[in-house]
Amino acid sequence: MHERTASFVELANEEYGVEPDVETFPEGTKTAADAADAIGCDVAQIASSIVMMADDRPVVVITSGANLVDESLVAALLEASSVRMADPEEVKSATGWSIGGVPPICHEGDLIVVMDETLLEYDEVWAAAGTPDSVWPVDPAALRELAGAQAAEISQ
């Protein structure tokens, strides 16, 4: 197991009392479609953690791999004047993780987390586990609770 994935598993256990059942795919899970193909699930079951900047505040947006985040909906939800994708340095600084491996929990900072409400339609979703080739299955209602996420309509 990659050291970043092992770190995620340790943090999840220490901070949240959960033991993620991480699966690693050498071919990578860089896109939602890649992850769904590797796992054998629907692309809509991929819970992608995207870091955005709402005004100057970093926000983690957990979205279904089948959806595109609508920045105007996120801005309205957070009462922000603007929302944009965070750059790689902002992602690392805000979460402690690099783009492609940002898990929906275990961030370095106390971040606002918003979750695509369509993920709640599934019994299980798959989220990043610290690296671009590792994922873990989780009940989306449990994920919402663990992440302290507000579930909302945030996608096109």
C-alpha positions as CSV (number, residue, x, y, z in Angstrom):
1,M,0.0,0.0,0.0
2,H,1.3,3.4,-0.9
3,E,2.4,5.5,2.1
4,R,-0.2,8.2,1.3
5,T,-3.0,5.6,1.2
6,A,-1.7,4.1,4.5
7,S,-1.7,7.6,6.0
8,F,-5.3,8.1,4.9
9,V,-6.4,4.7,6.4
10,E,-4.6,5.6,9.7
11,L,-6.2,9.1,9.8
12,A,-9.7,7.7,9.0
13,N,-9.3,5.3,11.9
14,E,-7.9,7.8,14.4
15,E,-10.2,10.7,13.5
16,Y,-13.4,9.0,12.5
17,G,-13.2,5.5,13.9
18,V,-13.6,3.9,10.4
19,E,-11.4,1.4,8.7
20,P,-11.6,2.1,4.9
21,D,-11.4,-1.1,2.8
22,V,-9.1,0.4,0.3
23,E,-8.6,-1.1,-3.2
24,T,-5.7,-0.1,-5.3
25,F,-5.8,-0.2,-9.1
26,P,-2.3,-0.1,-10.8
27,E,-3.9,1.2,-14.0
28,G,-5.1,4.2,-12.0
29,T,-8.4,5.8,-11.3
30,K,-7.6,9.3,-12.4
31,T,-11.0,10.0,-13.9
32,A,-14.4,9.0,-12.7
33,A,-14.8,6.8,-15.8
34,D,-11.5,5.1,-15.2
35,A,-12.5,4.4,-11.6
36,A,-15.9,3.1,-12.5
37,D,-14.3,0.8,-15.1
38,A,-11.7,-0.5,-12.7
39,I,-14.2,-1.0,-9.9
40,G,-17.1,-2.4,-12.0
41,C,-19.6,0.2,-10.8
42,D,-21.7,2.9,-12.4
43,V,-19.8,6.2,-13.0
44,A,-22.5,7.9,-10.9
45,Q,-21.2,6.0,-7.9
46,I,-17.8,7.7,-8.0
47,A,-17.7,10.3,-5.3
48,S,-15.1,12.8,-6.6
49,S,-13.7,15.3,-4.1
50,I,-13.1,18.5,-5.9
51,V,-11.5,21.5,-4.1
52,M,-12.9,24.8,-5.1
53,M,-12.4,28.4,-3.9
54,A,-15.6,30.2,-2.8
55,D,-14.4,33.7,-2.7
56,D,-11.1,33.1,-0.8
57,R,-12.3,30.1,1.2
58,P,-11.4,26.5,0.2
59,V,-14.4,24.2,-0.1
60,V,-14.5,20.4,-0.8
61,V,-17.2,19.5,-3.2
62,I,-18.0,15.8,-3.3
63,T,-19.7,15.2,-6.6
64,S,-21.0,12.2,-8.5
65,G,-18.7,11.2,-11.3
66,A,-21.7,11.4,-13.7
67,N,-22.2,15.1,-12.9
68,L,-20.5,18.4,-13.6
69,V,-20.4,20.9,-10.7
70,D,-22.3,24.0,-11.4
71,E,-20.2,26.8,-9.9
72,S,-23.2,29.1,-9.7
73,L,-25.2,26.7,-7.6
74,V,-22.2,26.2,-5.3
75,A,-21.8,30.0,-5.0
76,A,-25.5,30.5,-4.2
77,L,-25.4,27.7,-1.6
78,L,-22.4,29.2,0.1
79,E,-23.5,32.8,-0.4
80,A,-20.2,33.5,-2.2
81,S,-19.7,36.1,-4.9
82,S,-17.6,33.7,-7.0
83,V,-16.5,30.0,-7.1
84,R,-13.6,28.6,-9.0
85,M,-11.5,25.5,-9.2
86,A,-8.6,25.6,-6.8
87,D,-5.1,25.3,-8.3
88,P,-2.8,22.4,-7.3
89,E,-1.0,24.5,-4.6
90,E,-4.3,25.6,-3.0
91,V,-5.6,22.0,-3.0
92,K,-2.5,20.7,-1.3
93,S,-2.4,23.6,1.2
94,A,-6.1,23.3,2.1
95,T,-6.4,19.5,2.3
96,G,-2.9,18.1,2.7
97,W,-3.6,15.9,-0.3
98,S,-2.7,16.2,-4.0
99,I,-5.2,16.5,-6.9
100,G,-6.4,13.1,-8.0
101,G,-6.1,11.6,-4.5
102,V,-8.1,14.0,-2.3
103,P,-10.3,11.9,0.0
104,P,-13.7,13.3,1.1
105,I,-12.5,13.2,4.8
106,C,-9.2,13.6,6.6
107,H,-8.3,17.1,5.5
108,E,-5.6,19.1,7.3
109,G,-7.9,22.1,7.6
110,D,-11.4,22.5,8.9
111,L,-13.1,22.9,5.6
112,I,-16.6,23.4,4.4
113,V,-17.8,20.3,2.6
114,V,-20.7,20.2,0.2
115,M,-22.0,16.9,-1.3
116,D,-23.9,16.2,-4.5
117,E,-27.3,15.0,-3.3
118,T,-27.5,12.5,-6.1
119,L,-24.9,10.4,-4.4
120,L,-27.5,9.6,-1.7
121,E,-29.5,7.6,-4.3
122,Y,-26.9,4.7,-4.0
123,D,-26.2,2.1,-1.3
124,E,-22.5,2.5,-1.9
125,V,-20.2,5.0,-3.5
126,W,-16.4,5.0,-4.1
127,A,-14.1,7.8,-3.0
128,A,-10.4,8.5,-3.3
129,A,-8.1,7.2,-0.6
130,G,-5.1,9.5,-0.8
131,T,-3.6,8.6,-4.3
132,P,-4.9,8.6,-7.9
133,D,-5.0,4.8,-7.9
134,S,-6.7,4.0,-4.6
135,V,-10.4,4.1,-3.6
136,W,-12.6,2.9,-0.9
137,P,-16.3,2.0,-0.7
138,V,-18.6,3.9,1.6
139,D,-22.3,4.3,2.3
140,P,-23.1,7.8,1.0
141,A,-25.3,8.7,4.1
142,A,-22.4,7.7,6.3
143,L,-20.0,9.7,4.1
144,R,-22.2,12.8,4.4
145,E,-22.1,12.4,8.2
146,L,-18.4,11.7,8.4
147,A,-17.5,14.6,6.2
148,G,-20.0,17.0,7.9
149,A,-21.2,17.7,4.4
150,Q,-24.3,19.6,3.4
151,A,-26.1,17.6,0.7
152,A,-27.5,19.9,-2.0
153,E,-28.2,20.3,-5.7
154,I,-24.8,21.4,-7.0
155,S,-24.6,19.9,-10.4
156,Q,-25.8,20.5,-14.0
